[in-house]
Amino acid sequence: MSEKKKFMSEDFLLDSDAAKWLYHTASENLPIIDYHCHVPPKDIAEDKKYSNITELWLGGDHYKWRAIRSAGVDEKYITGDASDYEKFRAYARVMPRLIGNPLYHWTHLELRRYFDCDLILSEKTCDEIWHLTADALAKDDFSVKNIIRRSNVEVICTTDDPADSLEYHSTIAADESFKTKVYPAFRPDKGINIEAKGYRSYISRLSEVSGVKIKDLDSLFEAYMRRLDFFEQHGCSVADHGLDIYPFYVKPNAFLAENAFQEALANDGYVIAPEKIAAFKGEMLRFFGHEYRRRGWVMQIHFGVLRNANSVMFKKLGPDTGFDTIGTSVKIDDLAKLFDMLSSSDSLPRTILYPINPSDNAAVAALIGSFQTSSNGMPQMMQGSAWWFNDTLHGMKEQMTTLASLSVFGSFLGMLTDSRSFTSYPRHEYFRRILCSLVGGWLESGLYGDDDTAAEIVRDISYFNAKRYFGF
């Protein structure tokens, strides 16, 4: 047996001399721009401290919950009434079984980067790591703001409903000692999903915060205009849409969209006719696309998720608890028609597409080339980083390789955490190491011939492209 490599050494994942050179000289020390995540701004504003590693790691992290369930652990030790220590012990017991899973790497990167702990998490090391992390978390330098500072994070974009007050963003911005910029991102899904129960109460809330009595599409648009203005005043320049399984495309039909909206209000979201749902969503996307374009915002679209597949557990625990999955491949021709509609009315903003189904990677990488125009020296359309179930060693390499084959890899926007945890920033390191391995492999194998430009591409993908594209 040949000599095995040390686990998570300085050159972890860097499998060539070129990869090591690229990472350590071009990427490693660059700041982080985390332009899409789900961390709560309240915790930043209040500079939250955590009482133990379970609260920091396992509270609300459906990635970890899903893994623990998949190892056969009872729900009591995941979302149930077990103690925090018992829940952490359950995770520690599962960890050695997660060979090949990114959680294995993320967990140990976080132990090393935040706790200076090179122990391998298992049932044997559980107690030592529990006490070691508890001692560290008790110190002031483990408050949320200090975690962000030590992670070298320059910009964070949270995910915020149009009806949110943004009070915590105001509090964060007022703290002159905290240099990281924290901006809201506009996420209007609740107002678009007219088929969802509770729609009427949501529109009532939106009406209240906007000061507009919403009774039809025109007043709905007016309410959203006011909220877009309000978000813009708080530094927002990014929107995010979760289209999930995108309905079949229909031509714009204001009459049918109005009819669907009135039906949703009357029946509290009970709209079942697919053509009505599609007409309303198409009308809303046309409105938002025009507004984002006019304001110079970036529109992100996440699609292809089958949410809450387990209805029993959804009723018990609610959404975002680990029961979503990869949906069917999206109809690319529908997306093309959507972008053509927006483009035809000069309403196509800078747009980033995130497919969750890996079989869509090539189609999306090709589709963005059909709607490219220059936007301040950057491409108009982008394919986002490997998302959710693709956020793995294999998934990231596959997504980047496909994008490079069909588009201009040097323009790629790189990584984001898409996380609810403040210790997820080593995922950027994980991505950067994989990026350098990929580009380094092309250099070593003679498939690319310019070392200096390769290093520039790595720097751009790691940091500078996002800075330019979003205008941060």
C-alpha angles and dihedrals in degrees: 000000000000119000110280123225120254113258113259096350124169087277097046109162091359099119101175139040089249091053091051092049093048095048099043097042105030110026117016101082101036118120121256125248107193100189097172125036142124102229112140112251088209090068091052094047092050093040090231122212124206124229096209144352093268092060090047098043111023105033106108096342103137091181089066094038090054092050094049091050090049089058091059098257117155116253089241088077094047111042098349135095099283115127121264089252092052091050092050091048089053090053091047090051091053096045099084089054092058095084109156093015118117089227088071091057097038092051094052093043089055092048090053101040098043105025103027087232120145095179117125108240113241140126088277095055096035098101095045092050092044091057096038092053092043090056091049095046091054090065123090094239089069096066115119095258092049092049088054092047095051089047091061093235114170101177135018124188112196125198114251137177116235089242093057118116094223087214092141092053088055090051092049093048090052092059103092092185091063108077100182111103112230114193130180120240118213112240110178099172096122092059093046099047097080091166092066124102113247094037094130094054090048092053088049089055092047089050091052097049094043095046090230123121100229111212104138142007094280092056090043089056091048091052091051091048089057092048092048088053090049093050091047090055087058093054098266117155100150131079128189129201125190103203093171105183100006112222120237112282122256128184115263109282114174093184093054091043091052090048091051092049093051090048091051092051093047095046099033095246099325100138115142106165105104093208091056093048091048092047093052095045091046090052091049093048090050090052094046094043090054092048094047091049092049092049096042093243128152118240118210119196121195113188147165101053122141100208128204094003090169105065093185093058092040090059090047102043107012128225128333095030099119104280101107122104145181111293129211119292112280122246100254091195088061091053090047090053090049092053092043089054091051093043092049091060095040088250102120109117127194100293137196120197123205115187115192094198108079090210087070095059097093094042092051093045088054095041095058089059090062093063103036122140129154116271111185091322094313129096117267096225127047138181109226127227121284103292133220108311089026093053091105138106091263095037095052093047091048094048094047094045092050092046091049091050095052107026141017107297093190089070095054114130096220130209139357129175101228082196141137093210127090092212094058095094093100085073084078088055090048090052094046092052091051090047091052091047090054097046092039089054091055090051095046094048094050094248092122126034111194116079096183094051090046089056090048091051091051091050091048095049092044095051124329100066092057091046091053098040096050094035094232 
